[in-house]
Amino acid sequence: MHELPVTEQIIKVVLEHARKADAHRVVQVNLVIGDLTSFVDESIQFYFDFLARGTEAEGAALHIRRMPARVRCHACQHEFAPDGVDWRCPRCGNLGGEVLSGRESYIESIEVE
Amino acid sequence: MKTMRKVEVVTDILNANDQIAQENAATLKAHGILSVNLMASPGAGKTSLILQTARALNGRLRLGAIEGDVASRVDADKVAAAGIPVVQINTGGACHLDAPMIRQALRALPLDEIDLLIVENVGNLICPVEFRLGEALRVMIASVPEGHDKPYKYPGIFTAVEAVVINKMDLAPYVEFDLTALREAIRGMNRDAAIFEVSCRTGEGIGEWAEWLWGQWQARRAPSAR
């Protein structure tokens, strides 16, 4: 549900940058989204295709680079990727740690003509 | 011939929301208000916690509230009946509050008469986490009947908050619930979060939570205001 306002914002930023670059068509939009966020790729794609109609971004491909969650163990500082419900450090067995990545949600670049 | 070019953007997807959130934060700070974004599942006890908090603070801090729901004024009416200035936001379907909604609501509240503003977010553990409102603190309620495994299912919210209030502790003997496991899971994901065990029905543990809020408010007071 919240992908609709979010996708509106993506298109706004994309069109601003496309115009600044004197582009007449946006070919691809590159997003980076962390696995700990609640954004659903298919949902963003759905709204994007709909909202981009009639703009310079119509038909643009959406490329979403997913950032897996990475955690640094509080006890032994080992960095690991939590596997679903398992947030235990694979080295020392301590539960959880500081979240290093997985919360990203930004527009990295656009490819234009 | 058309040439393909790459244009660096590097703009946060939530940039527009975050800018307004910063304006809200400035407005709240200018009025000396401590603001709390209260998030939880539907029925976890958000409105009850607001009412209990008002009772426990007993006038030490003047409360205000913003009630977010898809529809109805049910919560706002309960809060208003307790004498707390309140604005109801009906999102009309949206699953979370965002910064523009809060900006609008702040205009309708007597900000000079409020010390602690509790924003009751729309009930769910997913979307509200992504949208900053301009709040000073993010707090979630994890209620006992929901079970002790929620941190693993919704890591986003458990890693984002400054405090977790475990509500409905009075029901613990009657449902399958492992308090130690829940505390361990919260601690593992968020070492700094304050954890409170309360029952909004019996009032158990509310005092400790209210003291924490009082401490947070005092810590944020500008030296000139003392």
Boltz contact constraints between the chains, C-beta under 6 A:
constraints:
  - contact:
      token1: [A, 1]
      token2: [B, 95]
      max_distance: 6.0
  - contact:
      token1: [A, 2]
      token2: [B, 95]
      max_distance: 6.0
  - contact:
      token1: [A, 2]
      token2: [B, 96]
      max_distance: 6.0
  - contact:
      token1: [A, 2]
      token2: [B, 127]
      max_distance: 6.0
  - contact:
      token1: [A, 6]
      token2: [B, 13]
      max_distance: 6.0
  - contact:
      token1: [A, 9]
      token2: [B, 16]
      max_distance: 6.0
  - contact:
      token1: [A, 10]
      token2: [B, 13]
      max_distance: 6.0
  - contact:
      token1: [A, 13]
      token2: [B, 11]
      max_distance: 6.0
  - contact:
      token1: [A, 17]
      token2: [B, 7]
      max_distance: 6.0
  - contact:
      token1: [A, 17]
      token2: [B, 9]
      max_distance: 6.0
  - contact:
      token1: [A, 21]
      token2: [B, 7]
      max_distance: 6.0
  - contact:
      token1: [A, 36]
      token2: [B, 155]
      max_distance: 6.0
  - contact:
      token1: [A, 36]
      token2: [B, 156]
      max_distance: 6.0
  - contact:
      token1: [A, 38]
      token2: [B, 126]
      max_distance: 6.0
  - contact:
      token1: [A, 74]
      token2: [B, 191]
      max_distance: 6.0
  - contact:
      token1: [A, 85]
      token2: [B, 152]
      max_distance: 6.0
  - contact:
      token1: [A, 87]
      token2: [B, 188]
      max_distance: 6.0
  - contact:
      token1: [A, 95]
      token2: [B, 184]
      max_distance: 6.0
  - contact:
      token1: [A, 95]
      token2: [B, 188]
      max_distance: 6.0
  - contact:
      token1: [A, 96]
      token2: [B, 188]
      max_distance: 6.0
  - contact:
      token1: [A, 96]
      token2: [B, 189]
      max_distance: 6.0
  - contact:
      token1: [A, 99]
      token2: [B, 159]
      max_distance: 6.0
  - contact:
      token1: [A, 105]
      token2: [B, 13]
      max_distance: 6.0
  - contact:
      token1: [A, 106]
      token2: [B, 12]
      max_distance: 6.0
  - contact:
      token1: [A, 106]
      token2: [B, 13]
      max_distance: 6.0
  - contact:
      token1: [A, 107]
      token2: [B, 9]
      max_distance: 6.0
  - contact:
      token1: [A, 107]
      token2: [B, 11]
      max_distance: 6.0
  - contact:
      token1: [A, 109]
      token2: [B, 6]
      max_distance: 6.0
  - contact:
      token1: [A, 109]
      token2: [B, 8]
      max_distance: 6.0
  - contact:
      token1: [A, 109]
      token2: [B, 9]
      max_distance: 6.0
  - contact:
      token1: [A, 110]
      token2: [B, 7]
      max_distance: 6.0
  - contact:
      token1: [A, 110]
      token2: [B, 9]
      max_distance: 6.0
  - contact:
      token1: [A, 111]
      token2: [B, 4]
      max_distance: 6.0
  - contact:
      token1: [A, 111]
      token2: [B, 6]
      max_distance: 6.0
  - contact:
      token1: [A, 112]
      token2: [B, 5]
      max_distance: 6.0
  - contact:
      token1: [A, 112]
      token2: [B, 7]
      max_distance: 6.0
  - contact:
      token1: [A, 113]
      token2: [B, 2]
      max_distance: 6.0
  - contact:
      token1: [A, 113]
      token2: [B, 4]
      max_distance: 6.0
